[in-house]
Structure formats: structure tokens, C-alpha cells
Amino acid sequence: MKFSVILLALFATSAIAQNQPPRWGLGIGTAVSDSVYAGEGTRVKPFPLITYEGERFFWRGIGGGAHLYRHDGFTVDATLSARMDGIDRDDFGTAELAERGVDRAKLEDRDDGLDLGVAATWRGKAGQLEFGVKGDVTSASKGYEASVKYGYPFQVGNARITPHVAVSHLSKKLANYYFGTLPEEVARGVVSYQPGSAVVPRIGVDVMKPFAGRWAVIGNVSYRHVPGKIGDSPLVEKDTNGTFSAFIGVSRGF
């Protein structure tokens, strides 16, 4: 599923942070994801991996923030992250949209966004639990997303593997902007569709394996269930029930 594909990099690079990383990290990665949008197909995005871990501030992939509180395995952070859920009108498939009764020429672009939020993380022997709320500050969707994620890291040799389950709540404004039809599109004759708020569950696994001193391979594979109210959107590929995403990269610490 397309939902912020490159956030896979953020999840994966955060595994480095949990393993007492060097202050800086630099590398390259590639994210691959099935798009939910009609006719867009598989999206492949190579990009640089830049990480920084300081006493107060941090940057991991496409997101960063500041530590507001840290004590005995519990952390509260202010966060800033890119939302890469946008799509240009021309990236939709004309035939796939037509099958769903939509003329591509009557659509608007969906813009990417920038989310500001707060996240709380607890780490202990039972695993790690993360809560987060973030909202659009660019006036793209004007919506917000709340999420909870549980992972249980374990070691296999020198590799750190973290299976996880998560669920996200997409606000009405967020879901309507990216998966509904806009008022100006409806005015041109596009069918009116507003999915409203939606819950999106996810399962996956993160992997981080150091090698050659300061180098590390990082990766992620995840599956997202597409709820019916999003799958029924005329902008979404027909009969989409779920999507797979993957990320792999290599990074060196300094």
C-alpha cells in the first residue's frame, strides 16, 4: 500500500538508533511498494539514507525530531516527517480509472505533506510499544493520523530482527483527501465519494545487520490490509484488499 512508502526507511533506520549507533550515518536505500491507486502499479524509490542521533535532536531517513523526555526505557519525542501519499493526476491509469467510471482529465493532483506530531515509546524485556499522533501542517489534507505499534526484537547472530504489528487511524480529512473525490472534481462530473475515517492494520518485520565495523544492512517487509471503505474508492485499484511493501538499504556510521 502506498501510505508513505519511504516511512519504511524511517522504521528500518530507527533500528540502528536502538542499537547505540554512531552519531552520524550515511547510506542509500530503495523502497518498493504496491500502490493502491488505480493503474499506478509498483512504485520503486531509491533515496539517500541520512541519520543523526544527538542528545536532544535526531534524524532518521525522511523524519526527525527532538527528545522531550527520556527515562528508564520511556521516551517522548516531538516529530516531523514527510508524508509521501500524494500522486500526480497523470500517474493514474486511464483505462483503470475508466473501469471505475472516472475520467482522469477531471482529477486533481494529490499533494505530499509534512506531518508534525508527538510520539511515545516504551522499551523493556517484553518488547517495544510505540504510540504516535501526527497531523498535516502543509494544508494538503489538513488531517491527522494516530497509530500504535508493538514489536519484539531479538538477536540472530549479530542481526537484530523485530517482527511487529501496528494499526493506524486515518482521520476523515486525511482519508477523504487521498482516497476520496474532491469537491472541484465532483463539480466536473466525477462521482462523489468520501470514505471517512479509516483503520489500517499492518504486520511486518524489520532487520538490521552490522558488518565490517561501522557498516549495516537494514531492511523491512510489511503487509497492510486495505479497509473496504478505501478499497471501494473509485481512485483505488479494483479488488484491492491489501498491499506489500519492502525496503532495503546499506548505511555507514561515522
TIMAR-777209 format. One record per residue (C-alpha): residue number from 1; y negated, x, z; residue in one letter. Coordinates in Angstrom, 2 decimals, decimal comma, padded with zeros to 5 digits, always signed. Layout:
# residues N
+-----+---------+---------+---------+----+
!   i !      yy !      xx !      zz ! aa !
+-----+---------+---------+---------+----+
! NUM !       Y !       X !       Z !  A !
...
+-----+---------+---------+---------+----+
# end
This chain:
# residues 254
+-----+---------+---------+---------+----+
!   i !      yy !      xx !      zz ! aa !
+-----+---------+---------+---------+----+
!   1 ! +000,00 ! +000,00 ! +000,00 !  M !
!   2 ! -003,41 ! +001,30 ! -000,86 !  K !
!   3 ! -005,11 ! +000,76 ! +002,55 !  F !
!   4 ! -006,97 ! +004,08 ! +002,95 !  S !
!   5 ! -004,34 ! +006,22 ! +001,29 !  V !
!   6 ! -005,85 ! +009,51 ! +002,40 !  I !
!   7 ! -005,63 ! +008,48 ! +006,03 !  L !
!   8 ! -002,08 ! +009,73 ! +005,68 !  L !
!   9 ! -003,69 ! +013,15 ! +005,72 !  A !
!  10 ! -005,52 ! +012,27 ! +008,91 !  L !
!  11 ! -002,25 ! +011,24 ! +010,61 !  F !
!  12 ! -000,49 ! +014,36 ! +009,44 !  A !
!  13 ! -003,23 ! +016,82 ! +010,34 !  T !
!  14 ! -003,53 ! +015,25 ! +013,79 !  S !
!  15 ! +000,00 ! +016,56 ! +014,41 !  A !
!  16 ! -001,44 ! +020,05 ! +014,13 !  I !
!  17 ! -004,05 ! +019,19 ! +016,72 !  A !
!  18 ! -001,35 ! +018,05 ! +019,14 !  Q !
!  19 ! +000,38 ! +021,44 ! +018,77 !  N !
!  20 ! -002,53 ! +023,59 ! +020,04 !  Q !
!  21 ! -003,95 ! +024,60 ! +016,64 !  P !
!  22 ! -006,31 ! +027,42 ! +015,80 !  P !
!  23 ! -009,95 ! +026,36 ! +015,81 !  R !
!  24 ! -010,17 ! +026,02 ! +012,01 !  W !
!  25 ! -007,62 ! +025,02 ! +009,39 !  G !
!  26 ! -007,88 ! +025,10 ! +005,61 !  L !
!  27 ! -005,36 ! +023,94 ! +003,04 !  G !
!  28 ! -004,55 ! +021,49 ! +000,28 !  I !
!  29 ! -002,57 ! +018,27 ! +000,16 !  G !
!  30 ! -001,56 ! +015,40 ! -002,10 !  T !
!  31 ! -001,24 ! +011,72 ! -001,21 !  A !
!  32 ! +000,87 ! +009,35 ! -003,29 !  V !
!  33 ! +000,76 ! +005,59 ! -002,79 !  S !
!  34 ! +001,76 ! +002,35 ! -004,44 !  D !
!  35 ! -001,37 ! +000,28 ! -004,99 !  S !
!  36 ! -001,30 ! -003,40 ! -004,11 !  V !
!  37 ! -003,91 ! -004,13 ! -006,78 !  Y !
!  38 ! -002,68 ! -005,79 ! -009,97 !  A !
!  39 ! -001,96 ! -003,24 ! -012,67 !  G !
!  40 ! -003,25 ! -000,15 ! -010,86 !  E !
!  41 ! +000,21 ! +001,33 ! -010,33 !  G !
!  42 ! +000,84 ! +004,51 ! -008,34 !  T !
!  43 ! -002,15 ! +006,45 ! -007,11 !  R !
!  44 ! -001,96 ! +010,24 ! -006,74 !  V !
!  45 ! -004,80 ! +012,02 ! -004,92 !  K !
!  46 ! -004,93 ! +015,80 ! -004,40 !  P !
!  47 ! -007,64 ! +016,96 ! -002,00 !  F !
!  48 ! -008,58 ! +019,83 ! +000,33 !  P !
!  49 ! -007,43 ! +019,75 ! +003,94 !  L !
!  50 ! -010,09 ! +020,90 ! +006,37 !  I !
!  51 ! -009,51 ! +020,74 ! +010,11 !  T !
!  52 ! -011,61 ! +021,79 ! +013,08 !  Y !
!  53 ! -010,77 ! +021,50 ! +016,76 !  E !
!  54 ! -013,53 ! +022,22 ! +019,26 !  G !
!  55 ! -014,10 ! +021,44 ! +022,90 !  E !
!  56 ! -016,14 ! +018,36 ! +022,03 !  R !
!  57 ! -016,01 ! +017,78 ! +018,27 !  F !
!  58 ! -013,13 ! +017,64 ! +015,78 !  F !
!  59 ! -012,49 ! +017,07 ! +012,07 !  W !
!  60 ! -009,09 ! +016,21 ! +010,56 !  R !
!  61 ! -008,72 ! +015,55 ! +006,85 !  G !
!  62 ! -011,12 ! +012,70 ! +005,98 !  I !
!  63 ! -012,10 ! +011,77 ! +009,52 !  G !
!  64 ! -013,51 ! +013,30 ! +012,66 !  G !
!  65 ! -015,37 ! +012,53 ! +015,83 !  G !
!  66 ! -016,21 ! +013,56 ! +019,35 !  A !
!  67 ! -014,17 ! +013,59 ! +022,55 !  H !
!  68 ! -015,86 ! +011,27 ! +025,04 !  L !
!  69 ! -013,28 ! +011,64 ! +027,82 !  Y !
!  70 ! -010,16 ! +013,77 ! +028,32 !  R !
!  71 ! -007,97 ! +013,92 ! +031,40 !  H !
!  72 ! -004,25 ! +014,35 ! +032,09 !  D !
!  73 ! -002,97 ! +013,25 ! +028,66 !  G !
!  74 ! -005,53 ! +010,47 ! +028,17 !  F !
!  75 ! -008,30 ! +010,81 ! +025,59 !  T !
!  76 ! -011,13 ! +008,56 ! +024,44 !  V !
!  77 ! -012,87 ! +009,53 ! +021,19 !  D !
!  78 ! -015,74 ! +008,31 ! +019,08 !  A !
!  79 ! -014,51 ! +008,41 ! +015,47 !  T !
!  80 ! -015,92 ! +008,49 ! +011,95 !  L !
!  81 ! -013,60 ! +008,08 ! +008,96 !  S !
!  82 ! -013,67 ! +007,24 ! +005,27 !  A !
!  83 ! -012,10 ! +004,00 ! +004,06 !  R !
!  84 ! -010,66 ! +004,57 ! +000,59 !  M !
!  85 ! -009,60 ! +000,99 ! -000,16 !  D !
!  86 ! -012,10 ! +000,49 ! -002,99 !  G !
!  87 ! -011,25 ! +000,03 ! -006,65 !  I !
!  88 ! -013,30 ! +000,08 ! -009,84 !  D !
!  89 ! -013,01 ! -003,08 ! -011,90 !  R !
!  90 ! -011,68 ! -001,08 ! -014,88 !  D !
!  91 ! -008,74 ! +000,23 ! -012,82 !  D !
!  92 ! -007,18 ! -003,22 ! -012,63 !  F !
!  93 ! -004,62 ! -004,06 ! -015,31 !  G !
!  94 ! -005,99 ! -006,61 ! -017,79 !  T !
!  95 ! -002,60 ! -008,16 ! -018,51 !  A !
!  96 ! -001,53 ! -008,21 ! -014,84 !  E !
!  97 ! -004,74 ! -009,97 ! -013,83 !  L !
!  98 ! -004,44 ! -012,42 ! -016,70 !  A !
!  99 ! -000,94 ! -013,30 ! -015,47 !  E !
! 100 ! -002,60 ! -014,32 ! -012,21 !  R !
! 101 ! -005,33 ! -016,26 ! -014,01 !  G !
! 102 ! -008,15 ! -013,71 ! -013,65 !  V !
! 103 ! -010,41 ! -012,25 ! -016,34 !  D !
! 104 ! -011,07 ! -008,60 ! -015,42 !  R !
! 105 ! -014,50 ! -008,66 ! -017,05 !  A !
! 106 ! -015,67 ! -011,19 ! -014,45 !  K !
! 107 ! -014,79 ! -009,00 ! -011,44 !  L !
! 108 ! -016,97 ! -006,68 ! -009,36 !  E !
! 109 ! -016,05 ! -003,22 ! -008,10 !  D !
! 110 ! -014,78 ! -002,94 ! -004,52 !  R !
! 111 ! -016,59 ! -000,03 ! -002,85 !  D !
! 112 ! -015,12 ! +002,52 ! -000,47 !  D !
! 113 ! -016,61 ! +002,51 ! +003,01 !  G !
! 114 ! -017,34 ! +004,58 ! +006,09 !  L !
! 115 ! -016,00 ! +003,40 ! +009,45 !  D !
! 116 ! -017,41 ! +004,15 ! +012,89 !  L !
! 117 ! -015,18 ! +003,43 ! +015,85 !  G !
! 118 ! -013,60 ! +004,32 ! +019,14 !  V !
! 119 ! -010,01 ! +005,41 ! +019,79 !  A !
! 120 ! -007,99 ! +005,86 ! +022,99 !  A !
! 121 ! -004,82 ! +007,96 ! +023,08 !  T !
! 122 ! -002,28 ! +008,45 ! +025,83 !  W !
! 123 ! +000,39 ! +011,16 ! +025,59 !  R !
! 124 ! +003,27 ! +011,58 ! +028,00 !  G !
! 125 ! +007,04 ! +012,05 ! +028,24 !  K !
! 126 ! +007,60 ! +008,56 ! +026,84 !  A !
! 127 ! +005,70 ! +009,37 ! +023,65 !  G !
! 128 ! +002,16 ! +008,74 ! +022,49 !  Q !
! 129 ! +000,26 ! +005,47 ! +022,30 !  L !
! 130 ! -002,97 ! +005,06 ! +020,33 !  E !
! 131 ! -005,47 ! +002,20 ! +020,25 !  F !
! 132 ! -008,41 ! +002,08 ! +017,87 !  G !
! 133 ! -011,19 ! -000,17 ! +016,65 !  V !
! 134 ! -013,42 ! +000,80 ! +013,73 !  K !
! 135 ! -016,00 ! -001,05 ! +011,67 !  G !
! 136 ! -017,74 ! -000,56 ! +008,34 !  D !
! 137 ! -021,23 ! +000,97 ! +008,64 !  V !
! 138 ! -021,98 ! +001,12 ! +004,90 !  T !
! 139 ! -022,27 ! -002,66 ! +004,29 !  S !
! 140 ! -019,36 ! -002,56 ! +001,84 !  A !
! 141 ! -017,13 ! -005,07 ! +003,59 !  S !
! 142 ! -019,08 ! -005,42 ! +006,88 !  K !
! 143 ! -015,68 ! -005,91 ! +008,51 !  G !
! 144 ! -013,59 ! -004,13 ! +011,10 !  Y !
! 145 ! -010,00 ! -003,04 ! +011,76 !  E !
! 146 ! -008,19 ! -002,86 ! +015,11 !  A !
! 147 ! -004,89 ! -001,00 ! +015,40 !  S !
! 148 ! -002,22 ! +000,15 ! +017,81 !  V !
! 149 ! +000,33 ! +002,88 ! +017,09 !  K !
! 150 ! +003,27 ! +004,25 ! +019,06 !  Y !
! 151 ! +005,04 ! +007,48 ! +018,19 !  G !
! 152 ! +007,74 ! +009,58 ! +019,81 !  Y !
! 153 ! +007,51 ! +013,27 ! +018,86 !  P !
! 154 ! +010,49 ! +015,60 ! +019,13 !  F !
! 155 ! +011,36 ! +019,11 ! +018,02 !  Q !
! 156 ! +013,99 ! +020,14 ! +015,47 !  V !
! 157 ! +013,87 ! +023,91 ! +015,47 !  G !
! 158 ! +010,18 ! +024,71 ! +015,16 !  N !
! 159 ! +009,44 ! +021,47 ! +013,29 !  A !
! 160 ! +007,65 ! +018,64 ! +015,08 !  R !
! 161 ! +008,83 ! +015,19 ! +013,91 !  I !
! 162 ! +007,10 ! +012,00 ! +015,02 !  T !
! 163 ! +008,58 ! +008,63 ! +014,00 !  P !
! 164 ! +006,06 ! +005,86 ! +014,61 !  H !
! 165 ! +005,43 ! +002,14 ! +014,41 !  V !
! 166 ! +001,99 ! +000,61 ! +014,09 !  A !
! 167 ! +000,19 ! -002,64 ! +013,44 !  V !
! 168 ! -003,34 ! -003,23 ! +012,19 !  S !
! 169 ! -005,51 ! -006,33 ! +012,39 !  H !
! 170 ! -007,90 ! -006,66 ! +009,43 !  L !
! 171 ! -010,91 ! -008,81 ! +010,17 !  S !
! 172 ! -011,78 ! -011,77 ! +007,94 !  K !
! 173 ! -014,69 ! -009,94 ! +006,30 !  K !
! 174 ! -012,62 ! -006,83 ! +005,63 !  L !
! 175 ! -009,64 ! -008,69 ! +004,12 !  A !
! 176 ! -011,85 ! -011,08 ! +002,14 !  N !
! 177 ! -013,83 ! -008,23 ! +000,58 !  Y !
! 178 ! -010,88 ! -006,10 ! -000,54 !  Y !
! 179 ! -008,30 ! -008,81 ! -001,24 !  F !
! 180 ! -010,29 ! -011,97 ! -001,87 !  G !
! 181 ! -012,66 ! -013,02 ! -004,64 !  T !
! 182 ! -016,40 ! -012,62 ! -004,13 !  L !
! 183 ! -018,99 ! -015,45 ! -004,43 !  P !
! 184 ! -020,55 ! -013,89 ! -007,54 !  E !
! 185 ! -017,10 ! -013,71 ! -009,17 !  E !
! 186 ! -016,37 ! -017,34 ! -008,33 !  V !
! 187 ! -019,73 ! -018,26 ! -009,89 !  A !
! 188 ! -018,46 ! -016,68 ! -013,15 !  R !
! 189 ! -015,31 ! -018,80 ! -013,13 !  G !
! 190 ! -012,87 ! -016,65 ! -011,13 !  V !
! 191 ! -010,61 ! -018,66 ! -008,85 !  V !
! 192 ! -011,85 ! -018,82 ! -005,26 !  S !
! 193 ! -009,51 ! -017,06 ! -002,83 !  Y !
! 194 ! -010,18 ! -015,90 ! +000,74 !  Q !
! 195 ! -007,18 ! -014,58 ! +002,66 !  P !
! 196 ! -008,98 ! -014,46 ! +006,01 !  G !
! 197 ! -007,91 ! -012,07 ! +008,76 !  S !
! 198 ! -004,51 ! -010,43 ! +008,35 !  A !
! 199 ! -001,98 ! -008,42 ! +010,36 !  V !
! 200 ! -000,36 ! -005,43 ! +008,61 !  V !
! 201 ! +002,64 ! -003,72 ! +010,29 !  P !
! 202 ! +003,68 ! -000,19 ! +009,37 !  R !
! 203 ! +006,55 ! +002,22 ! +010,10 !  I !
! 204 ! +006,68 ! +005,88 ! +009,23 !  G !
! 205 ! +007,32 ! +009,45 ! +010,21 !  V !
! 206 ! +005,01 ! +012,47 ! +010,48 !  D !
! 207 ! +006,30 ! +016,04 ! +010,14 !  V !
! 208 ! +004,66 ! +019,36 ! +010,96 !  M !
! 209 ! +006,50 ! +022,68 ! +010,48 !  K !
! 210 ! +004,81 ! +026,02 ! +011,15 !  P !
! 211 ! +005,79 ! +029,08 ! +009,13 !  F !
! 212 ! +004,60 ! +032,63 ! +008,52 !  A !
! 213 ! +002,44 ! +032,78 ! +011,62 !  G !
! 214 ! -000,62 ! +030,58 ! +011,11 !  R !
! 215 ! +000,67 ! +028,51 ! +008,18 !  W !
! 216 ! +002,08 ! +024,98 ! +008,47 !  A !
! 217 ! +003,59 ! +022,36 ! +006,17 !  V !
! 218 ! +002,54 ! +018,83 ! +007,08 !  I !
! 219 ! +003,82 ! +015,56 ! +005,70 !  G !
! 220 ! +004,06 ! +011,83 ! +006,18 !  N !
! 221 ! +006,09 ! +008,95 ! +004,75 !  V !
! 222 ! +005,29 ! +005,34 ! +005,63 !  S !
! 223 ! +006,04 ! +001,76 ! +004,63 !  Y !
! 224 ! +003,58 ! -001,11 ! +005,03 !  R !
! 225 ! +004,51 ! -004,76 ! +004,93 !  H !
! 226 ! +002,14 ! -006,86 ! +002,81 !  V !
! 227 ! +001,50 ! -010,18 ! +004,57 !  P !
! 228 ! +001,77 ! -013,32 ! +002,45 !  G !
! 229 ! -001,93 ! -014,16 ! +002,57 !  K !
! 230 ! -002,70 ! -010,78 ! +000,93 !  I !
! 231 ! +000,28 ! -010,90 ! -001,42 !  G !
! 232 ! -000,91 ! -014,32 ! -002,67 !  D !
! 233 ! -004,30 ! -012,91 ! -003,72 !  S !
! 234 ! -004,99 ! -013,12 ! -007,48 !  P !
! 235 ! -006,13 ! -009,48 ! -007,28 !  L !
! 236 ! -002,78 ! -008,25 ! -005,94 !  V !
! 237 ! +000,28 ! -007,27 ! -007,98 !  E !
! 238 ! +002,60 ! -010,26 ! -008,28 !  K !
! 239 ! +005,58 ! -010,38 ! -005,88 !  D !
! 240 ! +004,30 ! -007,52 ! -003,72 !  T !
! 241 ! +005,91 ! -007,63 ! -000,27 !  N !
! 242 ! +005,44 ! -004,05 ! +000,85 !  G !
! 243 ! +004,42 ! -000,59 ! -000,29 !  T !
! 244 ! +005,40 ! +003,02 ! +000,34 !  F !
! 245 ! +003,02 ! +005,94 ! +000,82 !  S !
! 246 ! +003,65 ! +009,66 ! +001,19 !  A !
! 247 ! +001,64 ! +012,78 ! +001,88 !  F !
! 248 ! +002,46 ! +016,48 ! +001,80 !  I !
! 249 ! +000,24 ! +019,47 ! +002,34 !  G !
! 250 ! +000,05 ! +023,05 ! +003,47 !  V !
! 251 ! -002,59 ! +024,46 ! +005,82 !  S !
! 252 ! -003,51 ! +027,81 ! +007,38 !  R !
! 253 ! -005,18 ! +028,17 ! +010,75 !  G !
! 254 ! -007,98 ! +030,62 ! +011,48 !  F !
+-----+---------+---------+---------+----+
# end
